[in-house]
Amino acid sequence: MRAIKKNSNGNVATTGVTGVVRKPVASQGRTEVQVAKIGGTSTEVDRRSENTSASGIASNETTLRSRASPTSLKLVEKARAGAVNEAQYRFSKFHKLLTKGEAGQVDLARLRQLSWQGIPAQHRSLCWKLMLGYAPLNAARRGATLQRRRREYWESFVPKYFNTGGDGHDHRSSHEQETLRQVLVDVPRTCPDLPLFTQSQIRRLLERALYIWALRHPASGYVQGINDLITPFILIFLDQGLRDTAAQVKDGSSSHVYDAKADARPHAAAFTCDVGTVDKEVLKRVEADSYWCLERLVNGVQENYTPQQPGVQRMMYKLRGLVQREDAALHEHFQKENIRYELFAFRWINCLLMREISLRLAARLFDTYIAEGIDVLSELHVYVCAALLKRWAQQLMAMPFQDILTFLQAMPTERWTSSDIEMLLAKAYQLKCLYASSPSHLH
């Protein structure tokens, strides 16, 4: 898989780097693991599962050690060291941008440019808040602004919309009771396979944030799928809060020193924490920040959740045209098997693929989506969905109706790494370069 970029005259070009997504103005080195000598023979590493990040090299190391020659072990160690060095280099680039801006002002354009290719785990929380417009770019104003917005959530929104039964009576209208019922049904369904989201404190957080969001957005109200969109924010902000608590600092100051463990196992502290032991003030910050960032994210795809969901319908229509243009054979096979795109693509679009990949990889996908810009997120997401179909086209072509639906509703992505997401984004970016400037080709 080759990374995609545009050259100076606007044409699509590729680089020889595996699994790396490059924006047009980005430039950086990559470490590649191409050949390992195992048992005296040369074996090419499978590029589909190759991961040149520190975490990817670590996951492959145990297998290679058990059967590799000394020469191949040296290759692994060299690749691991190169990956760690690269990760540290990227960390330093983000750190410099976030802390050394002119007069304390972060360069948003440059931040988006760097973030498109993925954000180091230690910087993800702050970068998301900045790019979503929740936290000010000016460092001097940031702390006071965040405190004010958190107070607004807890001192205004929660009493007004959620805690309405202070006298022992439920004063909710029938509409509000129905909204709460829908939220309460969906909360236990939210990431049920992750212990973090089965804990009562997190479920209560979800209940409040989703219910308040629904009441404050009557044009759409609560729609199934919005519960999925808030989960990356909860994970990332909780992880930041835990690291700040351990370092005895606030609001991201713990991200000033590179932590190789945080890069190798992103957000492991949040995934495995006992929420009952977390400081209540940390949880309050996590909930308020997650609420506000969800609001800003959904504002960019609001039409996906209004009655009849015209945004979703429009994106499914565009996806159909894109597949028909890019892979006519697959589209014709779908037609032959009576596969309608809404049978699988509705959930892909409505939940931004949150149910198709792990939460850890969804956070990586969100790096690019948020960096791209919320106002154009829907456009990029269509190309990502098309790239996902291209990824499995060969297998899908050999399947009948029922097998296609079963496959597309439960794709085998459980062993995917960040490299798979980067290759998916690379293909999506290529498709965007080819078709975004001439959308009439997709009709």
Contacts in CASP RR format, 6 or more apart in sequence:
PFRMAT RR
TARGET T0000
AUTHOR 0000-0000-0000
METHOD contacts of the structure
MODEL  1
MRAIKKNSNGNVATTGVTGVVRKPVASQGRTEVQVAKIGGTSTEVDRRSE
NTSASGIASNETTLRSRASPTSLKLVEKARAGAVNEAQYRFSKFHKLLTK
GEAGQVDLARLRQLSWQGIPAQHRSLCWKLMLGYAPLNAARRGATLQRRR
REYWESFVPKYFNTGGDGHDHRSSHEQETLRQVLVDVPRTCPDLPLFTQS
QIRRLLERALYIWALRHPASGYVQGINDLITPFILIFLDQGLRDTAAQVK
DGSSSHVYDAKADARPHAAAFTCDVGTVDKEVLKRVEADSYWCLERLVNG
VQENYTPQQPGVQRMMYKLRGLVQREDAALHEHFQKENIRYELFAFRWIN
CLLMREISLRLAARLFDTYIAEGIDVLSELHVYVCAALLKRWAQQLMAMP
FQDILTFLQAMPTERWTSSDIEMLLAKAYQLKCLYASSPSHLH
1 18 0 8 1.000
1 19 0 8 1.000
1 47 0 8 1.000
1 423 0 8 1.000
1 426 0 8 1.000
1 427 0 8 1.000
2 14 0 8 1.000
2 15 0 8 1.000
2 16 0 8 1.000
2 17 0 8 1.000
2 18 0 8 1.000
2 426 0 8 1.000
3 14 0 8 1.000
3 15 0 8 1.000
3 16 0 8 1.000
3 17 0 8 1.000
3 19 0 8 1.000
3 20 0 8 1.000
3 21 0 8 1.000
3 22 0 8 1.000
3 422 0 8 1.000
3 426 0 8 1.000
4 12 0 8 1.000
4 13 0 8 1.000
4 14 0 8 1.000
4 21 0 8 1.000
4 22 0 8 1.000
4 426 0 8 1.000
4 427 0 8 1.000
4 429 0 8 1.000
4 430 0 8 1.000
4 433 0 8 1.000
5 12 0 8 1.000
5 13 0 8 1.000
5 14 0 8 1.000
5 15 0 8 1.000
5 22 0 8 1.000
5 23 0 8 1.000
5 24 0 8 1.000
5 26 0 8 1.000
6 12 0 8 1.000
6 13 0 8 1.000
6 24 0 8 1.000
6 433 0 8 1.000
7 13 0 8 1.000
12 430 0 8 1.000
12 433 0 8 1.000
12 434 0 8 1.000
15 22 0 8 1.000
17 29 0 8 1.000
17 30 0 8 1.000
17 32 0 8 1.000
18 30 0 8 1.000
18 32 0 8 1.000
18 47 0 8 1.000
18 50 0 8 1.000
18 52 0 8 1.000
18 419 0 8 1.000
19 47 0 8 1.000
19 50 0 8 1.000
19 52 0 8 1.000
19 419 0 8 1.000
19 422 0 8 1.000
19 423 0 8 1.000
19 426 0 8 1.000
20 30 0 8 1.000
20 117 0 8 1.000
20 422 0 8 1.000
20 426 0 8 1.000
21 116 0 8 1.000
21 117 0 8 1.000
21 368 0 8 1.000
21 422 0 8 1.000
21 425 0 8 1.000
21 426 0 8 1.000
21 429 0 8 1.000
22 117 0 8 1.000
23 113 0 8 1.000
23 116 0 8 1.000
23 117 0 8 1.000
25 113 0 8 1.000
26 113 0 8 1.000
26 114 0 8 1.000
26 116 0 8 1.000
26 117 0 8 1.000
28 86 0 8 1.000
28 89 0 8 1.000
28 90 0 8 1.000
28 117 0 8 1.000
29 86 0 8 1.000
30 52 0 8 1.000
30 86 0 8 1.000
31 52 0 8 1.000
31 79 0 8 1.000
31 82 0 8 1.000
31 83 0 8 1.000
31 86 0 8 1.000
32 52 0 8 1.000
32 79 0 8 1.000
33 45 0 8 1.000
33 50 0 8 1.000
33 52 0 8 1.000
33 57 0 8 1.000
33 60 0 8 1.000
33 75 0 8 1.000
33 76 0 8 1.000
33 79 0 8 1.000
34 44 0 8 1.000
34 45 0 8 1.000
35 42 0 8 1.000
35 43 0 8 1.000
35 44 0 8 1.000
35 45 0 8 1.000
35 75 0 8 1.000
36 42 0 8 1.000
36 43 0 8 1.000
36 45 0 8 1.000
36 64 0 8 1.000
36 68 0 8 1.000
36 72 0 8 1.000
36 75 0 8 1.000
36 76 0 8 1.000
37 43 0 8 1.000
37 68 0 8 1.000
37 69 0 8 1.000
37 71 0 8 1.000
37 72 0 8 1.000
37 75 0 8 1.000
38 64 0 8 1.000
38 67 0 8 1.000
38 68 0 8 1.000
38 69 0 8 1.000
38 72 0 8 1.000
39 67 0 8 1.000
39 68 0 8 1.000
39 69 0 8 1.000
40 69 0 8 1.000
48 420 0 8 1.000
48 423 0 8 1.000
49 415 0 8 1.000
49 417 0 8 1.000
49 419 0 8 1.000
49 420 0 8 1.000
50 419 0 8 1.000
51 57 0 8 1.000
51 59 0 8 1.000
51 60 0 8 1.000
51 417 0 8 1.000
51 418 0 8 1.000
51 419 0 8 1.000
52 79 0 8 1.000
52 83 0 8 1.000
52 86 0 8 1.000
52 419 0 8 1.000
53 83 0 8 1.000
53 87 0 8 1.000
53 263 0 8 1.000
53 417 0 8 1.000
53 418 0 8 1.000
53 419 0 8 1.000
54 80 0 8 1.000
54 83 0 8 1.000
54 84 0 8 1.000
54 87 0 8 1.000
54 260 0 8 1.000
54 263 0 8 1.000
54 264 0 8 1.000
55 263 0 8 1.000
55 264 0 8 1.000
55 265 0 8 1.000
55 266 0 8 1.000
55 417 0 8 1.000
55 418 0 8 1.000
56 83 0 8 1.000
56 417 0 8 1.000
56 418 0 8 1.000
56 419 0 8 1.000
57 76 0 8 1.000
57 79 0 8 1.000
57 80 0 8 1.000
57 83 0 8 1.000
58 80 0 8 1.000
58 264 0 8 1.000
59 417 0 8 1.000
60 76 0 8 1.000
61 76 0 8 1.000
61 80 0 8 1.000
64 72 0 8 1.000
64 73 0 8 1.000
64 76 0 8 1.000
65 73 0 8 1.000
65 76 0 8 1.000
68 76 0 8 1.000
84 260 0 8 1.000
84 263 0 8 1.000
87 120 0 8 1.000
87 260 0 8 1.000
87 263 0 8 1.000
88 258 0 8 1.000
88 260 0 8 1.000
90 114 0 8 1.000
90 120 0 8 1.000
91 120 0 8 1.000
91 122 0 8 1.000
91 123 0 8 1.000
91 258 0 8 1.000
91 263 0 8 1.000
92 258 0 8 1.000
93 114 0 8 1.000
94 114 0 8 1.000
94 119 0 8 1.000
94 120 0 8 1.000
94 123 0 8 1.000
94 127 0 8 1.000
95 123 0 8 1.000
95 255 0 8 1.000
95 256 0 8 1.000
95 258 0 8 1.000
97 106 0 8 1.000
97 107 0 8 1.000
97 110 0 8 1.000
97 111 0 8 1.000
97 114 0 8 1.000
98 106 0 8 1.000
98 111 0 8 1.000
98 123 0 8 1.000
98 126 0 8 1.000
98 127 0 8 1.000
99 139 0 8 1.000
99 256 0 8 1.000
101 107 0 8 1.000
103 138 0 8 1.000
104 138 0 8 1.000
104 139 0 8 1.000
104 140 0 8 1.000
105 137 0 8 1.000
105 138 0 8 1.000
105 139 0 8 1.000
106 130 0 8 1.000
106 137 0 8 1.000
106 138 0 8 1.000
106 139 0 8 1.000
108 130 0 8 1.000
108 131 0 8 1.000
108 137 0 8 1.000
111 127 0 8 1.000
111 130 0 8 1.000
111 131 0 8 1.000
111 371 0 8 1.000
112 131 0 8 1.000
112 371 0 8 1.000
112 372 0 8 1.000
112 373 0 8 1.000
113 371 0 8 1.000
115 127 0 8 1.000
115 131 0 8 1.000
115 367 0 8 1.000
115 368 0 8 1.000
115 370 0 8 1.000
115 371 0 8 1.000
116 367 0 8 1.000
116 368 0 8 1.000
116 371 0 8 1.000
116 372 0 8 1.000
117 368 0 8 1.000
117 422 0 8 1.000
118 364 0 8 1.000
118 367 0 8 1.000
118 368 0 8 1.000
118 371 0 8 1.000
119 127 0 8 1.000
119 128 0 8 1.000
119 367 0 8 1.000
120 262 0 8 1.000
120 263 0 8 1.000
121 239 0 8 1.000
121 262 0 8 1.000
121 263 0 8 1.000
121 266 0 8 1.000
121 267 0 8 1.000
122 243 0 8 1.000
122 254 0 8 1.000
122 255 0 8 1.000
122 258 0 8 1.000
122 259 0 8 1.000
122 262 0 8 1.000
122 263 0 8 1.000
123 255 0 8 1.000
124 236 0 8 1.000
124 240 0 8 1.000
124 363 0 8 1.000
124 367 0 8 1.000
125 236 0 8 1.000
125 237 0 8 1.000
125 239 0 8 1.000
125 240 0 8 1.000
125 252 0 8 1.000
125 255 0 8 1.000
126 135 0 8 1.000
126 240 0 8 1.000
126 252 0 8 1.000
126 255 0 8 1.000
127 367 0 8 1.000
127 370 0 8 1.000
128 233 0 8 1.000
128 236 0 8 1.000
128 293 0 8 1.000
128 366 0 8 1.000
128 370 0 8 1.000
129 135 0 8 1.000
129 146 0 8 1.000
129 289 0 8 1.000
129 293 0 8 1.000
130 137 0 8 1.000
131 370 0 8 1.000
131 371 0 8 1.000
131 373 0 8 1.000
132 293 0 8 1.000
132 296 0 8 1.000
132 297 0 8 1.000
132 370 0 8 1.000
132 374 0 8 1.000
133 296 0 8 1.000
134 146 0 8 1.000
134 149 0 8 1.000
134 289 0 8 1.000
134 292 0 8 1.000
134 293 0 8 1.000
134 296 0 8 1.000
135 142 0 8 1.000
135 145 0 8 1.000
135 146 0 8 1.000
136 142 0 8 1.000
136 145 0 8 1.000
142 251 0 8 1.000
143 251 0 8 1.000
146 251 0 8 1.000
146 289 0 8 1.000
149 288 0 8 1.000
149 292 0 8 1.000
150 284 0 8 1.000
150 285 0 8 1.000
150 288 0 8 1.000
150 289 0 8 1.000
153 212 0 8 1.000
153 287 0 8 1.000
153 288 0 8 1.000
153 291 0 8 1.000
153 292 0 8 1.000
154 284 0 8 1.000
154 288 0 8 1.000
157 212 0 8 1.000
157 216 0 8 1.000
157 291 0 8 1.000
158 208 0 8 1.000
158 212 0 8 1.000
161 211 0 8 1.000
161 212 0 8 1.000
161 215 0 8 1.000
161 216 0 8 1.000
162 208 0 8 1.000
162 211 0 8 1.000
162 212 0 8 1.000
164 170 0 8 1.000
164 171 0 8 1.000
164 172 0 8 1.000
165 171 0 8 1.000
170 177 0 8 1.000
172 180 0 8 1.000
176 215 0 8 1.000
179 211 0 8 1.000
179 214 0 8 1.000
179 215 0 8 1.000
179 221 0 8 1.000
179 222 0 8 1.000
180 211 0 8 1.000
182 222 0 8 1.000
182 224 0 8 1.000
183 206 0 8 1.000
183 207 0 8 1.000
183 210 0 8 1.000
183 211 0 8 1.000
183 214 0 8 1.000
183 222 0 8 1.000
183 227 0 8 1.000
184 207 0 8 1.000
186 210 0 8 1.000
186 224 0 8 1.000
186 225 0 8 1.000
186 227 0 8 1.000
187 203 0 8 1.000
187 206 0 8 1.000
187 207 0 8 1.000
187 210 0 8 1.000
187 227 0 8 1.000
188 203 0 8 1.000
189 227 0 8 1.000
190 197 0 8 1.000
190 203 0 8 1.000
190 206 0 8 1.000
190 227 0 8 1.000
190 228 0 8 1.000
190 231 0 8 1.000
191 197 0 8 1.000
191 231 0 8 1.000
191 359 0 8 1.000
192 198 0 8 1.000
194 271 0 8 1.000
194 359 0 8 1.000
195 271 0 8 1.000
195 272 0 8 1.000
196 202 0 8 1.000
196 235 0 8 1.000
196 238 0 8 1.000
196 270 0 8 1.000
196 271 0 8 1.000
196 272 0 8 1.000
196 273 0 8 1.000
196 275 0 8 1.000
197 203 0 8 1.000
197 206 0 8 1.000
197 231 0 8 1.000
197 234 0 8 1.000
199 274 0 8 1.000
199 275 0 8 1.000
199 276 0 8 1.000
201 275 0 8 1.000
201 276 0 8 1.000
201 278 0 8 1.000
201 283 0 8 1.000
202 234 0 8 1.000
202 275 0 8 1.000
205 234 0 8 1.000
205 283 0 8 1.000
205 286 0 8 1.000
205 287 0 8 1.000
205 290 0 8 1.000
206 227 0 8 1.000
206 230 0 8 1.000
206 234 0 8 1.000
208 287 0 8 1.000
209 230 0 8 1.000
209 287 0 8 1.000
209 290 0 8 1.000
209 291 0 8 1.000
209 294 0 8 1.000
210 222 0 8 1.000
210 226 0 8 1.000
210 227 0 8 1.000
210 230 0 8 1.000
211 222 0 8 1.000
212 291 0 8 1.000
213 222 0 8 1.000
213 226 0 8 1.000
213 291 0 8 1.000
213 294 0 8 1.000
213 295 0 8 1.000
213 298 0 8 1.000
214 220 0 8 1.000
214 221 0 8 1.000
214 222 0 8 1.000
214 226 0 8 1.000
215 221 0 8 1.000
216 295 0 8 1.000
217 295 0 8 1.000
217 298 0 8 1.000
219 302 0 8 1.000
219 306 0 8 1.000
220 302 0 8 1.000
220 305 0 8 1.000
220 306 0 8 1.000
220 307 0 8 1.000
221 305 0 8 1.000
223 305 0 8 1.000
223 309 0 8 1.000
223 350 0 8 1.000
224 350 0 8 1.000
225 350 0 8 1.000
225 351 0 8 1.000
225 354 0 8 1.000
226 294 0 8 1.000
226 298 0 8 1.000
226 305 0 8 1.000
228 351 0 8 1.000
228 352 0 8 1.000
228 354 0 8 1.000
228 355 0 8 1.000
229 294 0 8 1.000
229 297 0 8 1.000
229 298 0 8 1.000
229 351 0 8 1.000
229 352 0 8 1.000
229 354 0 8 1.000
230 290 0 8 1.000
230 291 0 8 1.000
230 294 0 8 1.000
231 354 0 8 1.000
231 359 0 8 1.000
231 362 0 8 1.000
232 354 0 8 1.000
232 359 0 8 1.000
232 362 0 8 1.000
232 363 0 8 1.000
232 366 0 8 1.000
233 289 0 8 1.000
233 290 0 8 1.000
233 293 0 8 1.000
233 294 0 8 1.000
234 286 0 8 1.000
234 290 0 8 1.000
235 267 0 8 1.000
235 270 0 8 1.000
235 271 0 8 1.000
235 359 0 8 1.000
235 363 0 8 1.000
236 267 0 8 1.000
236 270 0 8 1.000
236 363 0 8 1.000
237 285 0 8 1.000
237 286 0 8 1.000
237 289 0 8 1.000
237 290 0 8 1.000
238 270 0 8 1.000
238 273 0 8 1.000
238 275 0 8 1.000
238 278 0 8 1.000
238 282 0 8 1.000
238 283 0 8 1.000
238 286 0 8 1.000
239 267 0 8 1.000
239 269 0 8 1.000
239 270 0 8 1.000
240 252 0 8 1.000
240 254 0 8 1.000
240 255 0 8 1.000
241 252 0 8 1.000
241 282 0 8 1.000
241 285 0 8 1.000
241 286 0 8 1.000
242 269 0 8 1.000
242 270 0 8 1.000
242 273 0 8 1.000
242 278 0 8 1.000
242 282 0 8 1.000
243 252 0 8 1.000
243 254 0 8 1.000
243 255 0 8 1.000
243 262 0 8 1.000
243 269 0 8 1.000
244 250 0 8 1.000
244 251 0 8 1.000
244 252 0 8 1.000
244 253 0 8 1.000
244 254 0 8 1.000
244 282 0 8 1.000
245 278 0 8 1.000
245 279 0 8 1.000
245 282 0 8 1.000
246 254 0 8 1.000
247 253 0 8 1.000
247 254 0 8 1.000
261 268 0 8 1.000
262 268 0 8 1.000
266 360 0 8 1.000
266 363 0 8 1.000
267 360 0 8 1.000
267 363 0 8 1.000
271 360 0 8 1.000
275 283 0 8 1.000
296 374 0 8 1.000
297 370 0 8 1.000
297 374 0 8 1.000
297 377 0 8 1.000
298 305 0 8 1.000
299 374 0 8 1.000
300 374 0 8 1.000
300 375 0 8 1.000
300 377 0 8 1.000
300 378 0 8 1.000
301 311 0 8 1.000
301 352 0 8 1.000
301 374 0 8 1.000
301 377 0 8 1.000
301 378 0 8 1.000
303 309 0 8 1.000
303 310 0 8 1.000
303 311 0 8 1.000
303 312 0 8 1.000
303 314 0 8 1.000
304 311 0 8 1.000
304 312 0 8 1.000
304 315 0 8 1.000
304 349 0 8 1.000
304 350 0 8 1.000
304 378 0 8 1.000
309 350 0 8 1.000
311 378 0 8 1.000
312 346 0 8 1.000
312 349 0 8 1.000
312 350 0 8 1.000
315 345 0 8 1.000
315 349 0 8 1.000
315 378 0 8 1.000
315 381 0 8 1.000
315 382 0 8 1.000
315 385 0 8 1.000
316 341 0 8 1.000
316 342 0 8 1.000
316 345 0 8 1.000
316 346 0 8 1.000
316 349 0 8 1.000
318 382 0 8 1.000
318 439 0 8 1.000
318 442 0 8 1.000
319 341 0 8 1.000
319 345 0 8 1.000
319 349 0 8 1.000
319 382 0 8 1.000
319 385 0 8 1.000
319 386 0 8 1.000
320 331 0 8 1.000
320 341 0 8 1.000
321 331 0 8 1.000
321 442 0 8 1.000
321 443 0 8 1.000
322 382 0 8 1.000
322 383 0 8 1.000
322 386 0 8 1.000
322 431 0 8 1.000
322 435 0 8 1.000
322 442 0 8 1.000
323 330 0 8 1.000
323 331 0 8 1.000
323 334 0 8 1.000
323 341 0 8 1.000
323 386 0 8 1.000
323 389 0 8 1.000
324 331 0 8 1.000
324 442 0 8 1.000
325 435 0 8 1.000
325 441 0 8 1.000
325 442 0 8 1.000
326 386 0 8 1.000
326 390 0 8 1.000
326 431 0 8 1.000
326 435 0 8 1.000
327 389 0 8 1.000
327 390 0 8 1.000
327 393 0 8 1.000
329 393 0 8 1.000
329 397 0 8 1.000
330 389 0 8 1.000
330 390 0 8 1.000
330 393 0 8 1.000
330 396 0 8 1.000
330 397 0 8 1.000
333 339 0 8 1.000
333 396 0 8 1.000
333 397 0 8 1.000
334 341 0 8 1.000
334 404 0 8 1.000
337 399 0 8 1.000
337 400 0 8 1.000
337 401 0 8 1.000
337 404 0 8 1.000
338 401 0 8 1.000
339 401 0 8 1.000
339 404 0 8 1.000
339 405 0 8 1.000
343 405 0 8 1.000
343 408 0 8 1.000
344 405 0 8 1.000
344 408 0 8 1.000
344 409 0 8 1.000
345 385 0 8 1.000
347 355 0 8 1.000
347 409 0 8 1.000
348 356 0 8 1.000
348 385 0 8 1.000
348 388 0 8 1.000
349 381 0 8 1.000
349 382 0 8 1.000
349 385 0 8 1.000
352 362 0 8 1.000
352 365 0 8 1.000
352 369 0 8 1.000
352 381 0 8 1.000
353 362 0 8 1.000
353 365 0 8 1.000
353 381 0 8 1.000
353 384 0 8 1.000
353 385 0 8 1.000
353 388 0 8 1.000
354 362 0 8 1.000
356 388 0 8 1.000
356 411 0 8 1.000
356 413 0 8 1.000
357 365 0 8 1.000
357 413 0 8 1.000
357 416 0 8 1.000
357 421 0 8 1.000
358 413 0 8 1.000
358 414 0 8 1.000
358 416 0 8 1.000
361 413 0 8 1.000
361 416 0 8 1.000
361 417 0 8 1.000
361 418 0 8 1.000
361 420 0 8 1.000
361 421 0 8 1.000
364 418 0 8 1.000
364 421 0 8 1.000
364 422 0 8 1.000
365 384 0 8 1.000
365 421 0 8 1.000
365 425 0 8 1.000
368 380 0 8 1.000
368 425 0 8 1.000
369 377 0 8 1.000
369 380 0 8 1.000
369 381 0 8 1.000
370 377 0 8 1.000
372 380 0 8 1.000
379 432 0 8 1.000
379 436 0 8 1.000
380 428 0 8 1.000
380 432 0 8 1.000
383 428 0 8 1.000
383 429 0 8 1.000
383 431 0 8 1.000
383 432 0 8 1.000
383 435 0 8 1.000
383 436 0 8 1.000
384 424 0 8 1.000
384 425 0 8 1.000
384 428 0 8 1.000
386 428 0 8 1.000
386 431 0 8 1.000
387 424 0 8 1.000
387 425 0 8 1.000
387 427 0 8 1.000
387 428 0 8 1.000
387 431 0 8 1.000
388 411 0 8 1.000
388 424 0 8 1.000
389 396 0 8 1.000
390 427 0 8 1.000
391 424 0 8 1.000
391 427 0 8 1.000
392 407 0 8 1.000
392 408 0 8 1.000
392 411 0 8 1.000
395 407 0 8 1.000
396 404 0 8 1.000
396 407 0 8 1.000
396 408 0 8 1.000
399 407 0 8 1.000
413 420 0 8 1.000
435 441 0 8 1.000
435 442 0 8 1.000
END
